[in-house]
Amino acid sequence: MKATTRKHLHLPGLLERARSQFKRISDPLEGKTNYALPDCLMSGLALFGLKYPSLLQFDDDSHGKERIIHNLKMLYGIDRVPSDTYFRERLDPIEPLELQRVINRIIAQLQRARVLESYRYLVDYYVLSIDDTGYFSSHEIHCESCCVKHHRDGSVTYYHQMLAAVLVHPDRKTVFPFSLEPIVKKDGMSKNDCEHNALKRLLLNVRRAHPHLKLLVTLDGLYADGVIIKLLKELDIRFIITAKPADLKYLYEFYAAAKKVVLEQKEGLTTHTCHWVNQLPLNDTHADCHVNLLCYDEQVQHPKKARIKQQRFSWITDLELTEKTVIAIMRGGRARWKIENETFNTLKNQGYQFEHNFGHGQEHLSVVLAYLMLTAFLIDQIQEYGCRYFKAALRERKRLTRLWDKMRGLFLYYFVESWADLYTAIIEDKGARLKDLLNTS
């Protein structure tokens, strides 16, 4: 694959690109500390890149140990590693949106390297799956940006949530994070207000960062309303949105009365049945907003038993529904789950420690750390897509969590000169005699 030879898609090139962007971030504490902001931000990438379980352990390992200091310099370009206290103090006042520019630059590099071309869907659209997830919760620790939940027993929960937009393709496992938008206290008290306001910002930021990409977003039924659909049209972004009958009664009344087109296809033990109607009014409030409604039934015959598993899905879209497009649109709608399965579940269960509190701060620390973690995840996804060293090392270790353990072990106990050396040591699986490493003279 050509991607394996592209310098800027290898780990050293991606880390250098990240560092060059970190240098452009405005530093509220410039001149007031001995720790350069790029070193602090690169330390965050190292923390999440090496899958440390806690900031305290990273701090313990990176101070007073010559080989760790050497490895952080050689692999991440860090001249001076901050202590955990300085690390939190330096990152807390940073404006989080500045870190989005780092992700934007990496995505732009993928576009220039023609990696994104293999993710085109429905001829030439790029599918962005958008969903929210929580990453911090506490009954005591909080900041000005924390969302607040008041319970009937009088207790209070402070929490952070974020919306993420991830580039997906129904036929590809690898996903590429595109954008992150924190849901903050000022967004409102209800779930609808919070997530709608955050989605508006995310869509505007994505379109601003990628003005020429033909985008198709897949969204949860929470966003099946006229305000969001009109914004999508203004931004020239196409959509496939889950359509729940209980939420769209007006739409489904027109659907029930309309003449439907039906398509049935068999694929092995699976039967696909699509029913659709084009140009239906969304609701009485936005009767001038017309959408196309696709209802899909899936029946899967058990290979050995006389049993059939049935599922039903439905979506609204502004893509024209025809016999040639409904199956592809259905698959695009179902690809929305890749943000849960290939993104959030990976961050929570594959070594990134997404729900661990690495630091909360008084201003933006929690959000800044979420951005750094997502950036590290994006870099890892690019390696899994196109780096022959990474792929060979993963084949040797078989699982991502075992690969992270091996990488961190070599990082901790050996002087490492380059990422190529680190991956080669994993691929060749060579050991060393402990007595050869000891000074026995």
C-alpha positions as CSV (number, residue, x, y, z in Angstrom):
1,M,0.0,0.0,0.0
2,K,1.4,3.4,-1.0
3,A,0.4,4.9,2.3
4,T,3.1,2.9,4.0
5,T,5.8,5.0,2.3
6,R,4.4,8.4,2.9
7,K,6.7,10.2,5.4
8,H,4.0,12.5,6.9
9,L,1.7,9.6,7.7
10,H,4.3,7.8,9.8
11,L,4.3,8.4,13.5
12,P,7.4,10.7,13.6
13,G,5.9,12.9,10.9
14,L,2.5,13.1,12.6
15,L,4.0,13.9,16.0
16,E,6.1,16.6,14.4
17,R,3.0,18.0,12.7
18,A,1.2,18.1,16.1
19,R,4.2,19.8,17.8
20,S,4.4,22.5,15.0
21,Q,0.7,23.2,15.7
22,F,1.2,23.3,19.4
23,K,3.8,26.0,19.0
24,R,1.1,28.2,17.5
25,I,-1.3,28.0,20.4
26,S,-1.5,31.1,22.5
27,D,0.1,30.6,25.9
28,P,-1.6,32.5,28.8
29,L,1.4,31.7,31.0
30,E,4.2,32.5,28.6
31,G,7.3,33.9,30.4
32,K,5.9,32.9,33.8
33,T,7.2,29.3,33.9
34,N,10.2,27.2,32.8
35,Y,8.1,24.6,31.0
36,A,7.4,25.4,27.4
37,L,3.7,24.9,26.4
38,P,4.6,22.6,23.4
39,D,6.5,20.3,25.8
40,C,3.5,20.1,28.1
41,L,1.1,19.3,25.2
42,M,3.5,16.7,23.8
43,S,3.7,15.2,27.2
44,G,-0.1,14.8,27.0
45,L,0.3,13.0,23.7
46,A,2.9,10.8,25.2
47,L,0.6,10.1,28.2
48,F,-2.2,8.9,25.9
49,G,0.0,7.5,23.1
50,L,1.8,5.2,25.5
51,K,-1.6,4.3,27.2
52,Y,-0.5,5.2,30.8
53,P,-3.2,4.3,33.3
54,S,-2.7,7.5,35.3
55,L,-0.9,10.9,35.2
56,L,0.8,10.0,38.5
57,Q,2.4,6.9,37.0
58,F,3.6,8.9,34.0
59,D,5.0,11.5,36.3
60,D,6.8,8.9,38.5
61,D,8.4,7.3,35.4
62,S,9.5,10.4,33.6
63,H,11.4,12.1,36.4
64,G,14.9,11.0,37.6
65,K,15.1,8.2,35.0
66,E,17.7,8.9,32.4
67,R,16.3,6.4,29.8
68,I,12.7,7.7,30.1
69,I,13.9,11.3,29.6
70,H,16.0,10.2,26.7
71,N,13.1,8.3,25.1
72,L,10.6,11.2,25.5
73,K,13.2,13.4,23.8
74,M,13.9,11.0,20.9
75,L,10.3,9.8,20.3
76,Y,8.2,12.9,21.2
77,G,10.7,15.7,21.0
78,I,10.1,16.8,24.6
79,D,13.0,18.8,26.0
80,R,11.7,19.2,29.5
81,V,8.9,17.0,31.0
82,P,6.6,18.9,33.5
83,S,5.6,17.4,36.8
84,D,2.0,16.4,37.1
85,T,1.3,19.7,39.0
86,Y,2.9,21.9,36.4
87,F,1.3,19.8,33.6
88,R,-2.2,20.5,35.0
89,E,-1.5,24.2,35.7
90,R,-0.1,24.8,32.2
91,L,-2.9,23.1,30.3
92,D,-5.9,24.3,32.4
93,P,-6.1,27.9,30.9
94,I,-5.7,26.8,27.2
95,E,-8.6,27.6,25.0
96,P,-9.8,24.1,23.9
97,L,-10.8,25.1,20.4
98,E,-7.2,25.8,19.6
99,L,-6.5,22.0,19.9
100,Q,-9.1,21.3,17.3
101,R,-6.8,23.0,14.8
102,V,-4.3,20.2,15.4
103,I,-6.8,17.6,14.4
104,N,-7.8,19.7,11.4
105,R,-4.2,19.9,10.2
106,I,-3.8,16.1,10.5
107,I,-7.1,15.5,8.6
108,A,-5.9,18.0,5.9
109,Q,-2.7,15.9,5.6
110,L,-4.8,12.8,5.1
111,Q,-6.7,14.6,2.3
112,R,-3.5,15.7,0.6
113,A,-2.1,12.2,0.8
114,R,-5.3,10.9,-0.9
115,V,-6.1,8.6,2.1
116,L,-9.6,10.1,2.4
117,E,-10.4,9.0,-1.2
118,S,-10.9,5.4,-0.1
119,Y,-13.6,6.6,2.4
120,R,-15.9,8.1,-0.3
121,Y,-19.4,6.7,-0.1
122,L,-22.5,7.0,-2.3
123,V,-20.2,8.2,-5.1
124,D,-18.3,11.0,-3.5
125,Y,-19.6,11.8,0.0
126,Y,-17.7,11.5,3.3
127,V,-19.8,10.0,6.0
128,L,-19.5,11.6,9.5
129,S,-21.1,9.8,12.4
130,I,-21.9,12.2,15.2
131,D,-22.9,11.2,18.7
132,D,-22.3,12.2,22.3
133,T,-20.6,10.4,25.3
134,G,-19.8,11.2,28.9
135,Y,-16.2,11.2,30.1
136,F,-16.2,12.7,33.6
137,S,-18.6,12.4,36.6
138,S,-18.3,13.4,40.2
139,H,-20.4,14.4,43.2
140,E,-17.8,16.8,44.4
141,I,-15.2,17.9,41.8
142,H,-16.5,20.5,39.4
143,C,-15.6,23.6,37.4
144,E,-17.5,26.4,35.7
145,S,-18.1,24.4,32.6
146,C,-19.5,21.3,34.3
147,C,-23.0,20.2,33.5
148,V,-25.1,19.7,36.6
149,K,-27.7,17.1,37.5
150,H,-29.8,17.5,40.6
151,H,-31.2,14.3,42.0
152,R,-34.4,13.8,44.0
153,D,-32.5,12.9,47.2
154,G,-30.9,16.3,47.1
155,S,-27.5,15.2,45.8
156,V,-25.8,16.7,42.8
157,T,-23.7,15.1,40.0
158,Y,-21.2,17.2,38.1
159,Y,-20.3,15.8,34.7
160,H,-18.7,16.5,31.3
161,Q,-20.0,15.3,28.0
162,M,-18.8,15.8,24.4
163,L,-20.0,15.4,20.9
164,A,-17.7,13.8,18.5
165,A,-17.7,13.6,14.7
166,V,-15.9,10.6,13.2
167,L,-15.3,9.8,9.6
168,V,-16.6,6.3,8.9
169,H,-17.3,3.9,6.0
170,P,-19.6,0.9,6.2
171,D,-16.9,-1.4,4.8
172,R,-14.0,-0.2,6.9
173,K,-13.1,-0.8,10.5
174,T,-10.7,2.1,10.8
175,V,-12.3,5.4,11.7
176,F,-10.8,8.9,11.8
177,P,-11.9,11.4,14.4
178,F,-12.8,14.7,12.7
179,S,-14.1,17.0,15.4
180,L,-14.8,17.3,19.1
181,E,-17.3,19.7,20.7
182,P,-17.7,19.9,24.5
183,I,-21.2,20.1,25.9
184,V,-20.9,22.8,28.6
185,K,-23.1,24.2,31.4
186,K,-24.1,27.2,29.3
187,D,-25.7,25.0,26.7
188,G,-28.9,24.6,28.8
189,M,-30.5,22.4,31.4
190,S,-32.3,19.9,29.1
191,K,-30.7,17.1,27.1
192,N,-32.2,18.6,23.9
193,D,-30.9,22.1,24.5
194,C,-27.5,20.9,25.5
195,E,-26.9,18.6,22.6
196,H,-28.6,20.8,20.0
197,N,-26.5,23.8,20.9
198,A,-23.3,21.7,20.9
199,L,-24.2,20.2,17.5
200,K,-24.7,23.6,16.0
201,R,-21.2,24.6,17.0
202,L,-19.7,21.4,15.8
203,L,-21.4,21.6,12.4
204,L,-20.2,25.2,11.9
205,N,-16.7,24.3,13.0
206,V,-16.5,21.3,10.7
207,R,-17.8,23.2,7.7
208,R,-15.4,26.1,8.5
209,A,-12.4,23.7,8.7
210,H,-13.4,21.7,5.6
211,P,-15.3,24.1,3.3
212,H,-15.1,22.0,0.1
213,L,-15.7,18.4,1.4
214,K,-18.9,16.8,0.4
215,L,-20.2,15.7,3.8
216,L,-23.0,13.3,4.8
217,V,-23.8,13.1,8.5
218,T,-25.5,10.3,10.4
219,L,-27.4,11.4,13.5
220,D,-29.5,10.1,16.3
221,G,-33.2,10.7,16.3
222,L,-32.7,13.5,18.9
223,Y,-31.7,15.7,16.0
224,A,-34.7,14.9,13.7
225,D,-36.1,18.5,13.9
226,G,-36.5,21.4,11.5
227,V,-33.9,23.7,13.2
228,I,-31.1,21.2,12.7
229,I,-32.2,20.1,9.2
230,K,-32.3,23.8,8.0
231,L,-28.8,24.4,9.4
232,L,-27.5,21.3,7.6
233,K,-29.0,22.6,4.4
234,E,-27.5,26.1,4.9
235,L,-24.1,24.4,5.4
236,D,-24.6,22.1,2.4
237,I,-24.3,19.0,4.5
238,R,-26.4,16.0,3.5
239,F,-28.0,13.8,6.3
240,I,-29.3,10.5,7.3
241,I,-31.1,10.8,10.7
242,T,-32.8,8.1,12.8
243,A,-36.6,8.6,12.5
244,K,-38.6,7.3,15.5
245,P,-42.4,7.0,15.0
246,A,-43.0,8.3,18.5
247,D,-41.0,11.5,17.8
248,L,-42.3,12.2,14.3
249,K,-46.0,11.4,14.5
250,Y,-46.9,14.1,11.9
251,L,-44.5,12.7,9.4
252,Y,-45.6,9.1,9.9
253,E,-49.3,10.1,9.4
254,F,-48.4,11.3,5.9
255,Y,-46.2,8.2,5.4
256,A,-49.1,5.9,6.3
257,A,-51.4,7.6,3.8
258,A,-48.8,7.7,0.9
259,K,-48.1,5.1,-1.7
260,K,-44.9,3.4,-0.8
261,V,-42.2,1.8,-3.0
262,V,-40.9,-1.6,-1.8
263,L,-37.7,-3.3,-2.6
264,E,-36.7,-6.8,-1.3
265,Q,-33.3,-8.3,-1.6
266,K,-31.8,-11.6,-0.4
267,E,-28.2,-11.9,0.7
268,G,-27.3,-15.3,1.9
269,L,-29.4,-15.9,5.1
270,T,-30.4,-12.3,5.3
271,T,-33.5,-10.7,3.7
272,H,-33.4,-6.9,3.2
273,T,-36.8,-5.2,2.8
274,C,-37.0,-1.4,2.2
275,H,-40.1,0.7,2.1
276,W,-39.9,4.4,1.3
277,V,-41.6,7.6,0.4
278,N,-40.0,10.8,-0.9
279,Q,-40.9,14.4,-0.1
280,L,-42.9,14.2,3.2
281,P,-43.4,17.2,5.5
282,L,-41.3,16.8,8.7
283,N,-43.9,18.2,11.2
284,D,-46.6,20.8,11.5
285,T,-44.2,23.4,12.8
286,H,-41.9,22.9,9.8
287,A,-44.4,21.8,7.2
288,D,-42.2,23.4,4.5
289,C,-39.3,21.2,5.4
290,H,-39.6,18.1,3.3
291,V,-37.6,14.9,3.9
292,N,-37.5,11.4,2.5
293,L,-38.4,8.5,4.8
294,L,-36.8,5.1,4.5
295,C,-38.1,2.1,6.6
296,Y,-36.0,-1.0,6.6
297,D,-36.7,-4.5,7.9
298,E,-33.9,-7.1,8.3
299,Q,-34.6,-10.8,8.7
300,V,-31.7,-13.2,9.4
301,Q,-32.4,-16.9,9.3
302,H,-30.4,-18.9,11.9
303,P,-28.0,-21.3,10.0
304,K,-29.1,-24.4,12.0
305,K,-32.4,-23.6,13.7
306,A,-35.8,-22.7,12.4
307,R,-35.5,-19.2,13.9
308,I,-35.5,-15.8,12.4
309,K,-34.0,-12.7,13.9
310,Q,-35.9,-9.5,12.9
311,Q,-34.9,-5.9,13.2
312,R,-36.5,-2.7,12.0
313,F,-34.8,0.7,11.4
314,S,-36.0,4.0,9.9
315,W,-34.3,7.2,8.8
316,I,-35.1,10.5,7.3
317,T,-32.7,11.9,4.6
318,D,-32.4,14.5,1.9
319,L,-30.8,12.0,-0.4
320,E,-33.3,10.8,-3.1
321,L,-34.6,7.3,-2.4
322,T,-34.6,5.0,-5.4
323,E,-34.2,1.3,-6.1
324,K,-30.5,2.1,-6.8
325,T,-29.8,4.0,-3.7
326,V,-31.9,2.7,-0.8
327,I,-29.6,-0.2,0.2
328,A,-26.5,2.1,0.2
329,I,-28.4,4.7,2.2
330,M,-29.6,2.0,4.7
331,R,-26.0,0.9,5.2
332,G,-24.8,4.5,5.6
333,G,-27.5,4.9,8.3
334,R,-26.4,1.8,10.1
335,A,-22.8,2.9,10.0
336,R,-23.7,5.5,12.7
337,W,-22.9,2.8,15.3
338,K,-19.3,2.8,14.3
339,I,-18.8,5.9,16.5
340,E,-19.9,3.8,19.4
341,N,-18.3,0.5,18.5
342,E,-15.0,1.6,16.9
343,T,-14.5,4.9,18.7
344,F,-16.1,5.3,22.2
345,N,-15.8,1.6,23.1
346,T,-12.1,1.6,21.9
347,L,-11.4,4.7,24.0
348,K,-13.0,3.1,27.1
349,N,-11.8,-0.5,26.8
350,Q,-8.6,-0.6,24.7
351,G,-6.1,1.1,26.9
352,Y,-6.9,4.9,26.5
353,Q,-8.6,5.1,30.0
354,F,-11.2,7.4,28.5
355,E,-13.3,7.5,31.7
356,H,-10.4,7.9,34.1
357,N,-10.0,11.4,35.6
358,F,-6.5,12.5,34.6
359,G,-7.2,16.0,35.9
360,H,-10.1,18.3,36.1
361,G,-8.8,21.8,36.8
362,Q,-10.7,25.1,37.3
363,E,-11.1,26.2,33.7
364,H,-10.5,23.9,30.6
365,L,-8.2,21.1,31.8
366,S,-10.8,18.3,31.4
367,V,-11.7,19.3,27.9
368,V,-8.0,19.9,26.9
369,L,-7.2,16.3,28.0
370,A,-10.1,15.0,26.0
371,Y,-8.8,16.7,22.9
372,L,-5.3,15.3,23.5
373,M,-6.7,11.8,23.9
374,L,-8.7,12.1,20.7
375,T,-5.6,13.4,18.9
376,A,-3.6,10.4,20.1
377,F,-6.4,8.1,19.0
378,L,-6.5,9.7,15.5
379,I,-2.7,9.2,15.2
380,D,-3.1,5.5,16.2
381,Q,-5.9,5.0,13.7
382,I,-3.7,6.4,10.9
383,Q,-0.9,4.0,11.9
384,E,-3.3,1.1,11.8
385,Y,-4.5,2.2,8.4
386,G,-1.2,2.8,6.7
387,C,2.0,2.1,8.7
388,R,3.7,-1.2,7.8
389,Y,5.7,-1.2,11.1
390,F,2.5,-0.7,13.2
391,K,0.6,-3.4,11.2
392,A,3.4,-5.9,11.6
393,A,3.8,-5.2,15.3
394,L,0.1,-5.6,15.8
395,R,0.1,-8.9,13.9
396,E,2.9,-10.1,16.3
397,R,1.0,-9.0,19.4
398,K,-2.5,-9.9,18.1
399,R,-4.4,-7.4,20.2
400,L,-4.1,-3.7,20.7
401,T,-3.9,-3.9,24.5
402,R,-1.0,-6.3,24.2
403,L,0.7,-4.1,21.7
404,W,0.4,-1.1,24.1
405,D,1.8,-3.2,26.9
406,K,4.8,-4.2,24.9
407,M,5.5,-0.7,23.6
408,R,5.3,0.8,27.1
409,G,7.6,-2.0,28.4
410,L,10.3,-1.3,25.8
411,F,9.9,2.4,26.4
412,L,10.4,2.0,30.2
413,Y,13.4,-0.4,30.2
414,Y,15.5,0.4,27.2
415,F,17.1,3.4,25.5
416,V,15.1,3.8,22.3
417,E,16.5,5.8,19.4
418,S,13.5,5.8,17.0
419,W,10.0,4.6,16.5
420,A,11.3,2.2,13.8
421,D,13.6,0.6,16.3
422,L,10.7,0.3,18.8
423,Y,8.4,-1.4,16.3
424,T,11.2,-3.6,15.0
425,A,12.0,-4.9,18.5
426,I,8.3,-5.9,18.8
427,I,8.1,-7.4,15.3
428,E,11.3,-9.5,15.8
429,D,10.4,-10.4,19.4
430,K,14.0,-10.5,20.5
431,G,14.8,-10.8,24.1
432,A,17.9,-9.9,26.1
433,R,19.8,-11.5,28.9
434,L,19.4,-9.5,32.1
435,K,23.0,-10.1,33.1
436,D,24.1,-8.5,29.9
437,L,22.4,-5.3,30.9
438,L,23.9,-5.2,34.3
439,N,27.3,-3.7,35.2
440,T,29.0,-6.8,36.7
441,S,32.6,-5.3,36.7
